[in-house]
């Protein structure tokens, strides 16, 4: 399933620092169901890999699906689900 990583920035609230950025994400148990809890594996730009707990959300206006994930250390990742075109 293809996902697009959305960059989150807290620079308005904190002093900007260089932090590793997520580069790859895998969500094997993703389901299009609001508030579905799923496991999210994330690879960061520094090579580290973390397991996060995610929650599936749906935009009520656009209908787009996303997953918001975090862990106990405060790592946060937001990804958008990209619909696959079944006509190809």
C-alpha positions, -999 to 999 in steps of 0.1 A, spaced: 0 0 0 15 33 -10 18 60 17 30 96 15 49 109 45 37 144 56 64 165 73 55 178 107 73 209 121 71 223 156 94 252 149 68 278 159 67 264 194 103 253 199 138 264 189 146 246 156 170 217 159 182 191 134 162 160 139 161 129 118 133 129 92 112 99 83 121 84 49 102 52 47 71 38 63 54 4 64 19 -3 78 12 -40 72 -21 -41 91 -36 -8 76 -74 -9 73 -97 18 61 -116 20 93 -118 52 115 -98 49 147 -83 15 137 -51 9 157 -22 -3 136 16 -9 140 38 15 120 74 7 112 94 39 103 129 43 89 145 77 96 172 96 77 198 87 102 192 50 96 173 43 128 142 22 127 113 26 152 80 9 158 52 33 165 15 29 173 -8 45 148 -44 55 145 -63 56 112 -82 89 106 -104 101 78 -109 137 67 -147 142 69 -146 167 41 -123 152 15 -126 116 26 -88 111 25 -73 85 48 -43 92 70 -24 75 98 -11 94 128 15 75 147 37 81 178 57 62 204 65 67 241 96 88 233 76 114 214 84 105 179 55 115 157 48 106 120 18 115 99 12 97 66 -15 99 39 -29 69 22 -26 71 -16 -55 53 -34 -42 28 -60 -58 32 -94 -73 -2 -102 -77 6 -139 -40 3 -146 
